[in-house]
Amino acid sequence: MIPHAVTRDLSSSTLPLPPAGAWIGLIAGNGRFPIIFAENARKLGFRVSAVAHQGETAPELEQVVERMHWVRVGQFGKVIQALKCDGVEQAVMLGGIKKTHLFSGVRPDFRAMAFFAKLKSWKDDHILRAIADDLADEGITIRESTFGFSNLVVPEGTLTRRRLSQKEREDVSYGWNIAKEIGRMDIGQCVVVKDRVIVAVEAVEGTDEAIRRGGRMARSGAVVVKCCKPQQDLRFDLPAVGPQTIEVMADAQAAVLALEAHRTIMLDREEMLEKARQADIAILGVPG
């Protein structure tokens, strides 16, 4: 059976909303999520101060924020300085930063070097929590990444007209347990399955490349399972999918996308569902 559990409703927050017209900080990585967040935050009446990372963040973000501060990956001191300069007291961290920066291209400033020196673990979750703690010491609270975005969270059930076959549901159930385990070990969030065989596991390359690799192995009819890590901190690094995910799956001739309901972000939902319809791909929101 596909697992079921009670999950936290991400549409609510334990933090009070900033007053209308207040600054909200955006520490932006790659992808469309930072842009969509900024557009929505402005509609809600917030002024957005964005810190963008060179070589990662889309330049288009500058068109939908009040302030844009560019930094290199590893310039942690500049991130803090930019947000404090704009009077930011609450911020979000959205979009990925490629792990390959750890091997080349990182130019840490003194603040970052001091930060890394006291790290006890290099796992993603530990690094991100430590960054949030450091920002909190500076008076900047990191909010949940779904702040103001209850409409973007994947609901439960089949989201497409095409339903899953019994065989596909068995692959989802099998892949789910493996995906949770690689998440627990902080390897990745996604696996590709066919006939109860894991044909690809996401690692440093990211979801799209894992799907492409799985498609080459499976040839056609693969099931893609993407879910949260068991220890997931809901403030950052939630699984996210969008139209590009479907395009990659279509090229790989994958058949099903199974996502963790209530804990996965779906960007550009209508476009994504239409692309899935055209490619005859089924999308399933799996409860916990």
C-alpha positions as CSV (number, residue, x, y, z in Angstrom):
1,M,0.0,0.0,0.0
2,I,1.0,3.6,-0.6
3,P,1.9,5.0,2.9
4,H,-0.4,7.3,4.9
5,A,0.5,9.6,7.8
6,V,-0.6,12.8,9.4
7,T,1.5,15.7,8.1
8,R,1.8,19.4,9.1
9,D,-0.4,21.8,7.1
10,L,2.1,24.1,5.5
11,S,-0.6,26.8,4.7
12,S,-0.4,27.9,8.4
13,S,2.5,29.4,10.3
14,T,3.5,29.7,13.9
15,L,5.1,33.1,13.1
16,P,3.0,36.3,13.0
17,L,2.8,38.0,9.6
18,P,4.9,41.1,9.2
19,P,2.7,44.3,8.8
20,A,1.7,45.4,5.4
21,G,4.4,47.4,3.7
22,A,7.1,45.7,5.7
23,W,10.3,44.2,4.2
24,I,10.5,40.5,3.6
25,G,13.9,39.1,2.8
26,L,14.5,36.6,0.0
27,I,17.7,34.6,0.0
28,A,17.5,33.3,-3.6
29,G,19.0,30.3,-5.3
30,N,18.2,29.0,-8.7
31,G,14.9,28.1,-10.4
32,R,11.5,29.8,-10.7
33,F,10.5,29.6,-7.1
34,P,12.2,32.8,-5.9
35,I,10.5,34.7,-8.8
36,I,7.1,33.3,-8.0
37,F,7.5,34.1,-4.3
38,A,8.5,37.7,-4.9
39,E,5.5,38.2,-7.2
40,N,3.2,36.8,-4.6
41,A,4.7,38.7,-1.7
42,R,4.3,42.0,-3.5
43,K,0.6,41.2,-4.1
44,L,0.3,40.5,-0.4
45,G,1.7,44.0,0.3
46,F,5.3,43.2,1.2
47,R,8.4,44.9,0.0
48,V,10.9,42.3,-1.1
49,S,14.7,42.6,-0.5
50,A,16.4,39.8,-2.4
51,V,19.9,38.5,-2.0
52,A,20.8,36.7,-5.3
53,H,23.7,34.4,-6.0
54,Q,25.9,34.9,-9.0
55,G,25.8,32.0,-11.4
56,E,22.6,30.6,-9.7
57,T,19.8,33.1,-9.4
58,A,17.8,34.1,-12.5
59,P,18.5,37.8,-13.4
60,E,14.7,38.2,-14.1
61,L,14.2,38.2,-10.3
62,E,15.4,41.9,-10.3
63,Q,12.2,42.9,-12.2
64,V,9.9,41.8,-9.4
65,V,11.7,43.0,-6.2
66,E,12.3,46.4,-4.6
67,R,15.9,45.7,-3.8
68,M,18.4,43.3,-5.4
69,H,21.8,42.5,-3.8
70,W,24.2,40.2,-5.8
71,V,26.7,38.1,-3.9
72,R,29.0,35.2,-4.7
73,V,28.3,31.8,-3.2
74,G,30.0,31.8,0.2
75,Q,29.8,35.5,0.9
76,F,27.7,35.0,4.0
77,G,28.7,38.3,5.6
78,K,27.4,40.2,2.6
79,V,24.0,38.4,2.8
80,I,23.6,39.5,6.4
81,Q,24.8,43.1,5.6
82,A,22.3,43.4,2.7
83,L,19.3,42.2,4.7
84,K,20.1,44.3,7.8
85,C,20.6,47.4,5.6
86,D,17.0,47.0,4.3
87,G,15.6,46.5,7.8
88,V,14.7,42.9,7.2
89,E,13.5,41.0,10.3
90,Q,11.9,37.9,8.5
91,A,13.2,36.2,5.4
92,V,12.8,33.0,3.4
93,M,15.5,30.8,1.7
94,L,14.2,29.6,-1.7
95,G,15.8,27.9,-4.7
96,G,18.7,25.6,-4.8
97,I,22.5,26.2,-4.8
98,K,24.4,23.5,-6.7
99,K,26.4,21.3,-4.4
100,T,29.2,21.3,-7.0
101,H,30.1,24.8,-5.7
102,L,31.7,22.9,-2.8
103,F,34.3,21.6,-5.3
104,S,34.9,24.8,-7.2
105,G,33.9,28.4,-7.4
106,V,33.3,29.1,-3.7
107,R,34.9,32.2,-2.3
108,P,34.0,32.3,1.4
109,D,34.3,35.6,3.2
110,F,35.6,35.9,6.8
111,R,32.1,35.4,8.2
112,A,31.6,32.3,6.1
113,M,35.0,30.8,7.1
114,A,34.1,31.4,10.8
115,F,30.8,29.7,10.2
116,F,32.2,26.7,8.4
117,A,34.9,26.3,11.1
118,K,32.3,25.7,13.8
119,L,30.1,23.3,11.7
120,K,29.9,19.8,13.2
121,S,28.3,18.3,10.2
122,W,28.3,18.9,6.4
123,K,24.9,17.4,5.8
124,D,22.5,19.8,4.0
125,D,20.0,20.0,6.8
126,H,22.7,20.7,9.4
127,I,24.2,23.5,7.3
128,L,20.9,25.1,6.6
129,R,19.8,25.0,10.2
130,A,23.1,26.5,11.3
131,I,22.7,29.3,8.7
132,A,19.2,30.0,10.1
133,D,20.6,30.1,13.6
134,D,23.3,32.5,12.6
135,L,20.7,34.8,10.9
136,A,18.5,34.6,14.0
137,D,21.5,35.8,16.1
138,E,21.5,38.9,13.8
139,G,17.8,39.5,14.3
140,I,16.6,37.9,11.1
141,T,14.1,35.0,11.5
142,I,13.9,32.4,8.7
143,R,10.3,31.6,7.9
144,E,8.8,28.4,6.4
145,S,9.4,28.3,2.6
146,T,5.7,28.1,1.9
147,F,5.0,31.4,3.6
148,G,2.0,32.9,1.7
149,F,1.8,29.9,-0.7
150,S,-0.9,27.5,0.5
151,N,-2.1,27.3,-3.2
152,L,1.3,25.9,-4.3
153,V,1.4,22.9,-2.0
154,V,0.6,19.5,-3.7
155,P,-2.8,18.1,-2.5
156,E,-3.6,14.4,-2.0
157,G,-4.8,12.2,-4.8
158,T,-4.5,11.9,-8.5
159,L,-4.0,15.3,-10.0
160,T,-4.3,14.3,-13.7
161,R,-7.1,12.7,-15.8
162,R,-4.9,9.6,-16.4
163,R,-5.1,7.2,-13.4
164,L,-2.3,4.9,-12.3
165,S,-2.4,1.2,-13.1
166,Q,-2.1,-1.3,-10.2
167,K,1.5,-2.0,-11.4
168,E,2.4,1.7,-11.3
169,R,0.9,2.0,-7.8
170,E,3.1,-0.9,-6.7
171,D,6.1,0.9,-8.1
172,V,5.2,4.0,-6.2
173,S,4.8,2.1,-3.0
174,Y,8.1,0.4,-3.5
175,G,10.0,3.5,-4.5
176,W,8.5,5.5,-1.6
177,N,10.3,3.6,1.1
178,I,13.6,3.8,-0.8
179,A,13.2,7.5,-1.4
180,K,12.6,8.1,2.3
181,E,15.7,6.1,3.2
182,I,18.0,8.0,0.8
183,G,16.5,11.2,2.3
184,R,17.3,10.0,5.8
185,M,20.9,9.5,4.7
186,D,20.9,13.0,3.2
187,I,21.6,11.7,-0.3
188,G,18.7,13.1,-2.3
189,Q,14.9,13.3,-2.5
190,C,14.0,11.3,-5.7
191,V,14.2,7.8,-7.1
192,V,13.2,6.3,-10.4
193,V,11.5,2.9,-10.4
194,K,10.4,0.3,-13.0
195,D,9.0,-3.1,-12.2
196,R,10.0,-2.7,-8.5
197,V,13.6,-2.1,-9.6
198,I,15.4,1.2,-8.6
199,V,16.9,2.4,-11.9
200,A,18.2,5.7,-10.6
201,V,18.8,7.5,-7.3
202,E,19.1,11.3,-7.0
203,A,22.4,12.5,-5.6
204,V,24.4,15.7,-6.2
205,E,23.3,16.0,-9.8
206,G,19.7,16.9,-9.0
207,T,16.2,15.5,-9.9
208,D,16.2,16.3,-13.6
209,E,19.5,14.4,-14.3
210,A,18.3,11.5,-12.1
211,I,15.2,11.3,-14.2
212,R,17.2,11.4,-17.5
213,R,19.5,8.6,-16.2
214,G,16.6,6.5,-15.0
215,G,14.9,7.0,-18.4
216,R,17.9,5.7,-20.2
217,M,17.9,2.6,-18.0
218,A,14.2,1.9,-18.0
219,R,13.6,2.9,-21.7
220,S,9.9,3.7,-21.0
221,G,7.2,3.5,-18.4
222,A,9.4,4.6,-15.4
223,V,7.8,5.9,-12.2
224,V,9.4,8.9,-10.5
225,V,9.0,9.3,-6.8
226,K,10.0,12.5,-5.0
227,C,9.4,13.2,-1.3
228,C,10.7,15.0,1.8
229,K,13.5,13.7,3.9
230,P,12.1,12.2,7.2
231,Q,14.1,14.9,9.1
232,Q,13.1,17.7,6.7
233,D,13.1,21.2,8.1
234,L,10.1,22.9,6.5
235,R,11.9,26.2,6.3
236,F,14.0,25.2,3.4
237,D,14.8,22.7,0.7
238,L,11.3,21.4,0.3
239,P,10.9,19.2,-2.8
240,A,9.7,21.4,-5.8
241,V,8.5,20.4,-9.3
242,G,7.2,22.4,-12.3
243,P,6.7,22.2,-16.0
244,Q,10.3,21.5,-16.6
245,T,10.0,18.4,-14.5
246,I,7.3,17.1,-16.9
247,E,9.4,18.0,-20.0
248,V,12.3,16.0,-18.6
249,M,10.0,13.1,-17.8
250,A,8.5,13.2,-21.3
251,D,11.9,13.1,-22.9
252,A,12.8,10.1,-20.7
253,Q,9.4,8.4,-21.5
254,A,8.6,8.2,-17.8
255,A,4.9,7.5,-17.0
256,V,4.2,8.6,-13.4
257,L,5.3,11.4,-11.0
258,A,4.5,10.6,-7.3
259,L,4.9,13.5,-4.9
260,E,4.5,13.9,-1.2
261,A,1.3,15.7,-0.5
262,H,1.3,18.8,1.7
263,R,5.1,18.9,1.7
264,T,6.0,19.4,-2.0
265,I,5.8,22.7,-4.0
266,M,4.2,22.6,-7.5
267,L,5.2,25.7,-9.6
268,D,3.1,26.9,-12.5
269,R,0.5,24.3,-11.7
270,E,-1.8,24.7,-14.7
271,E,1.0,24.7,-17.2
272,M,2.5,21.7,-15.5
273,L,-0.8,19.7,-15.5
274,E,-1.4,20.6,-19.2
275,K,2.1,19.3,-20.1
276,A,1.4,16.1,-18.2
277,R,-1.9,15.7,-20.1
278,Q,-0.1,16.1,-23.4
279,A,2.6,13.6,-22.5
280,D,0.1,11.1,-20.9
281,I,1.9,11.4,-17.6
282,A,0.0,10.7,-14.3
283,I,0.7,12.8,-11.2
284,L,-0.1,11.5,-7.8
285,G,-0.1,13.4,-4.4
286,V,0.8,10.8,-1.8
287,P,-0.2,11.5,1.8
288,G,2.9,11.4,4.1
